């Protein structure tokens, strides 16, 4: 797609023209999620996982006010080292463009840009949702899932959220919540939540077939594919719940809210778990990148069959 504010890398442009498998990757994990040099290491590892499993990685970010889809390694380095970056969701694109700023795209921001380019598969860690601290604090990620036809591979919603309310919102908006190899909605750090998904699928081909059936019926929503964290790195829900509750209370006492809330909670949880939650976060991100690549390969063979 040609747009004055969007620049595709040559590799991304070529893959799109050929109908080759592509996986979009977000960039707030680079700009706001991890300290240096872990942020750059993760960005490279995510891209490598996608490449190693047969798809082209297309990291989405803003550089000097341009929406970039597919970054070179030099550009990943620049983004990881940038001192001043915006956290870019739907409302923030115009700000970043006007200010010619660098920015990391959220789940919603990445979905918006990737959809404009024609990319159908996106891998992330966990989506945003309804916050426990305030039922009015609802992530734009949920609206994006309701409106943008894309397969989003994640490890569920971030465990800091009100998971039942988040699932209720997705149900209301008609978003299928698929459990990959599971009947239970994964809770980010934990494989279990006690909550059910709306459908279970057990292979990349089944996900591709599901996407084709969903969109060919005229549905416009995304498809949330929830991929449980690998068992070796998972942290039981019973251990995480009191830690999350403690971090949540501290956030309310400090009056932290809005875009600052999630980074604070994730950082504080990492401190309270002595780094175990960070290790789990990295493991689930790579696991999701692998699955997304496999789904993208299956979907690339069905592209001409989609109504969208």
Phi, psi and omega per residue, in radians:
X1 nan 2.405 3.103
X2 -1.766 2.213 3.109
X3 -2.645 2.400 -3.059
X4 -1.049 -0.419 -3.110
X5 -1.793 0.059 3.138
X6 -2.082 2.274 3.084
X7 -2.137 2.113 3.060
X8 -1.614 2.468 3.010
X9 -1.164 2.706 3.112
X10 -0.971 -0.674 -3.134
X11 -1.144 -0.730 3.131
X12 -1.154 -0.773 3.129
X13 -1.040 -0.761 -3.134
X14 -1.138 -0.778 -3.127
X15 -1.103 -0.695 3.105
X16 -1.106 -0.733 -3.125
X17 -1.165 -0.497 -3.131
X18 -1.597 -0.145 -3.063
X19 1.257 0.435 -3.123
X20 -1.359 2.743 -3.120
X21 -1.186 2.320 3.138
X22 -2.339 2.487 3.045
X23 -2.153 2.106 3.043
X24 -1.335 2.520 3.102
X25 -2.249 2.459 3.133
X26 -1.389 3.016 -3.115
X27 -2.281 -0.024 3.070
X28 -1.159 -0.436 3.074
X29 -1.124 -0.469 3.094
X30 -1.418 -0.794 -3.013
X31 -1.506 -0.505 -3.044
X32 -2.301 -0.117 -3.008
X33 -1.687 -0.599 -3.031
X34 -2.336 2.634 3.062
X35 -1.325 2.873 3.018
X36 -1.309 2.595 -0.082
X37 -1.585 0.149 -3.098
X38 -1.057 -0.560 -3.100
X39 -1.109 -0.746 3.129
X40 -1.229 -0.695 3.116
X41 -1.045 -0.759 -3.136
X42 -1.152 -0.758 -3.139
X43 -1.003 -0.772 3.122
X44 -1.167 -0.716 -3.125
X45 -1.149 -0.680 3.106
X46 -1.087 -0.812 -3.140
X47 -1.101 -0.681 -3.137
X48 -1.145 -0.697 3.115
X49 -1.055 -0.749 3.121
X50 -1.113 -0.812 -3.131
X51 -1.097 -0.792 -3.101
X52 -1.096 -0.373 -3.115
X53 -1.886 0.396 2.875
X54 1.596 0.257 3.111
X55 -2.246 2.893 3.109
X56 -1.622 2.171 3.056
X57 -1.350 2.420 3.098
X58 -2.312 1.550 3.094
X59 -1.242 2.351 -3.095
X60 -1.870 2.328 3.133
X61 -2.822 3.031 3.005
X62 -1.969 2.274 3.057
X63 -2.218 2.083 -3.135
X64 0.894 0.735 3.054
X65 1.406 0.056 3.094
X66 -1.819 2.361 3.048
X67 -1.367 2.029 -3.087
X68 -1.870 2.283 3.115
X69 -2.112 1.845 -3.000
X70 1.671 1.881 -3.100
X71 -1.936 2.525 2.990
X72 -1.311 2.919 3.114
X73 -1.109 -0.631 3.107
X74 -1.090 -0.671 3.123
X75 -1.246 -0.616 3.036
X76 -1.060 -0.729 3.113
X77 -1.084 -0.816 3.127
X78 -1.013 -0.775 -3.124
X79 -1.141 -0.737 -3.096
X80 -1.189 -0.430 -3.090
X81 -1.770 -0.067 -3.083
X82 -1.114 2.272 -3.083
X83 -1.325 -0.585 -3.069
X84 -2.234 1.841 3.139
X85 -2.253 2.549 3.081
X86 -1.542 2.678 2.973
X87 -1.684 1.954 -2.891
X88 -1.859 1.933 2.943
X89 -1.924 -2.907 -3.069
X90 -0.906 -0.867 -3.007
X91 -1.222 -0.257 -2.956
X92 -1.733 -0.119 -3.092
X93 -1.069 -0.823 -3.107
X94 -1.082 -0.690 3.106
X95 -1.047 -0.823 -3.132
X96 -1.116 -0.695 -3.133
X97 -1.157 -0.832 -3.103
X98 -1.125 -0.681 -3.115
X99 -1.492 -0.030 -3.099
X100 0.913 0.802 -3.017
X101 -1.639 2.827 2.915
X102 -1.562 2.574 -3.121
X103 -2.761 2.637 3.027
X104 -1.752 2.304 -3.108
X105 -1.524 2.376 3.060
X106 -1.307 -3.099 3.041
X107 -0.985 -0.883 -3.119
X108 -1.096 -0.761 -3.137
X109 -1.119 -0.708 3.127
X110 -1.166 -0.738 3.107
X111 -1.048 -0.774 -3.129
X112 -1.038 -0.882 -3.096
X113 -1.200 -0.756 -3.109
X114 -1.130 -0.678 3.117
X115 -1.121 -0.698 3.107
X116 -1.043 -0.567 -3.134
X117 -1.449 -0.283 -3.129
X118 1.718 0.268 3.111
X119 -1.501 2.398 -2.997
X120 -1.913 -0.157 -3.078
X121 -2.264 2.412 -3.068
X122 -2.445 2.327 3.087
X123 -1.962 2.323 3.091
X124 -2.480 -3.063 3.110
X125 -1.500 -1.304 3.074
X126 -2.410 2.525 3.131
X127 -1.365 2.837 2.964
X128 -1.390 3.020 -3.119
X129 -2.927 -2.513 3.139
X130 -1.576 2.192 -3.113
X131 -1.405 2.550 3.087
X132 -1.180 -0.602 -3.046
X133 -1.159 -0.492 3.120
X134 -2.758 2.177 -3.133
X135 -1.216 -0.200 3.082
X136 -1.511 -0.197 3.133
X137 -1.555 1.600 -3.070
X138 -2.071 2.221 -3.095
X139 -1.168 2.496 3.025
X140 -1.096 -0.331 3.107
X141 -0.937 -0.669 -3.077
X142 -1.191 -0.718 3.086
X143 -1.128 -0.684 3.134
X144 -1.100 -0.718 3.102
X145 -1.109 -0.548 3.129
X146 -1.302 -0.410 -2.970
X147 -2.006 -0.296 -3.015
X148 -2.001 2.066 -3.114
X149 -1.327 1.627 -3.086
X150 -2.626 2.535 3.014
X151 -1.475 2.104 -3.139
X152 -1.970 2.036 -3.132
X153 -1.703 2.165 -3.109
X154 -2.563 3.087 3.065
X155 -1.788 0.632 -3.069
X156 1.625 -2.900 3.029
X157 -1.512 2.735 3.116
X158 -1.001 2.369 -3.010
X159 -1.154 -0.235 3.114
X160 -1.285 -0.162 -3.019
X161 -1.595 2.997 2.985
X162 -1.456 1.686 -3.018
X163 -1.178 -0.763 3.088
X164 -1.027 -0.740 3.136
X165 -1.163 -0.659 3.113
X166 -1.097 -0.760 3.112
X167 -1.168 -0.644 3.091
X168 -1.089 -0.722 3.127
X169 -1.091 -0.800 -3.140
X170 -1.086 -0.681 3.107
X171 -1.108 -0.785 3.139
X172 -1.029 -0.647 -3.100
X173 -1.536 0.052 3.048
X174 1.298 0.491 -3.128
X175 -1.631 2.074 3.059
X176 -1.139 2.320 3.077
X177 -1.954 1.827 -3.048
X178 -1.659 2.299 2.985
X179 -1.627 2.118 3.134
X180 -1.489 1.845 -3.106
X181 1.235 0.339 -3.116
X182 -2.647 2.647 3.031
X183 -1.669 -0.090 -3.031
X184 -1.960 2.441 3.104
X185 -1.213 2.073 3.139
X186 -1.230 2.647 -3.074
X187 -1.973 0.876 3.015
X188 1.135 -1.588 3.134
X189 -1.197 -0.428 -3.044
X190 -2.005 2.606 3.111
X191 -1.392 -0.319 -3.045
X192 -2.053 2.589 3.060
X193 -2.396 -0.284 -3.041
X194 1.434 0.093 -3.111
X195 -1.963 2.571 -3.081
X196 -1.654 2.610 2.987
X197 -1.542 2.961 -3.132
X198 -1.518 -0.305 3.108
X199 -2.770 2.608 3.056
X200 -1.988 2.330 3.054
X201 -2.286 2.551 -2.968
X202 -2.090 0.108 3.114
X203 -2.694 2.741 3.064
X204 -0.993 -0.629 3.123
X205 -1.113 -0.725 3.118
X206 -1.094 -0.668 3.102
X207 -1.119 -0.775 3.124
X208 -1.080 -0.746 3.115
X209 -1.118 -0.689 3.118
X210 -1.101 -0.788 3.138
X211 -1.057 -0.775 3.120
X212 -1.039 -0.832 -3.120
X213 -1.108 -0.737 -3.107
X214 -1.090 -0.909 -3.061
X215 -1.309 -0.548 3.112
X216 -1.231 -0.268 3.017
X217 -1.396 -0.119 -3.116
X218 1.704 0.092 3.100
X219 -1.181 2.503 -3.094
X220 -1.904 -0.095 -3.048
X221 -1.398 2.870 2.973
X222 -1.321 3.055 3.090
X223 -2.168 2.065 -3.110
X224 -1.606 1.986 3.106
X225 -1.774 1.962 -3.086
X226 -1.721 2.097 -3.008
X227 -1.984 1.890 -3.060
X228 -1.028 2.503 3.062
X229 -0.981 2.511 3.081
X230 -0.937 2.463 -3.014
X231 -1.016 -0.634 -3.076
X232 -1.117 -0.500 -3.094
X233 -1.818 -0.024 -3.079
X234 -1.270 2.674 3.087
X235 -2.065 2.182 -3.087
X236 -0.957 2.501 3.130
X237 -0.972 -0.668 -3.107
X238 -1.088 -0.508 3.116
X239 -1.463 -0.562 -3.072
X240 -1.379 -0.597 -3.012
X241 -1.018 -0.820 3.129
X242 -1.172 -0.548 3.111
X243 -1.192 -0.778 3.110
X244 -1.098 -0.715 3.133
X245 -1.080 -0.717 3.121
X246 -1.107 -0.807 3.140
X247 -1.107 -0.644 3.139
X248 -1.141 -0.757 3.112
X249 -1.072 -0.753 3.125
X250 -1.078 -0.688 3.126
X251 -1.112 -0.731 3.131
X252 -1.168 -0.687 3.119
X253 -1.120 -0.597 3.135
X254 -1.532 -0.018 -3.134
X255 0.989 0.773 3.094
X256 -1.629 2.261 -3.103
X257 -2.698 -3.111 3.125
X258 1.167 -2.545 -3.081
X259 -1.174 -0.271 3.136
X260 -1.455 -0.289 -3.001
X261 -1.166 -0.926 -3.081
X262 -1.043 -0.852 3.101
X263 -1.005 -0.675 3.120
X264 -1.100 -0.849 -3.089
X265 -1.092 -0.777 -3.120
X266 -1.133 -0.690 3.121
X267 -1.158 -0.766 -3.120
X268 -1.162 -0.676 3.107
X269 -1.118 -0.674 3.091
X270 -1.069 -0.709 3.097
X271 -1.122 -0.791 -3.074
X272 -1.202 -0.475 3.126
X273 -1.676 0.110 -3.123
X274 0.969 0.718 3.035
X275 1.555 -0.120 -3.114
X276 -1.129 -0.654 -3.127
X277 -1.190 -0.605 3.097
X278 -1.155 -0.745 3.098
X279 -1.063 -0.712 3.106
X280 -1.125 -0.725 3.128
X281 -1.031 -0.791 3.139
X282 -1.117 -0.720 -3.115
X283 -1.129 -0.736 -3.108
X284 -1.243 -0.562 3.090
X285 -1.091 -0.800 3.137
X286 -1.175 -0.677 3.105
X287 -1.069 -0.692 3.137
X288 -1.235 -0.629 3.108
X289 -1.090 -0.711 3.121
X290 -1.085 -0.853 -3.111
X291 -1.127 -0.733 -3.135
X292 -1.041 -0.694 3.111
X293 -1.096 -0.729 -3.134
X294 -1.162 -0.665 3.086
X295 -1.180 -0.746 3.139
X296 -1.050 -0.660 3.100
X297 -1.100 -0.789 3.122
X298 -1.119 -0.718 -3.107
X299 -1.207 -0.532 -3.133
X300 -1.127 -0.443 3.120
X301 -1.389 -0.244 -3.086
X302 -1.951 0.114 -2.981
X303 -0.990 -0.712 -3.094
X304 -1.235 -0.190 -3.103
X305 -1.630 -0.126 -3.070
X306 -1.429 2.566 3.028
X307 -1.391 -0.405 3.137
X308 -1.889 nan nan
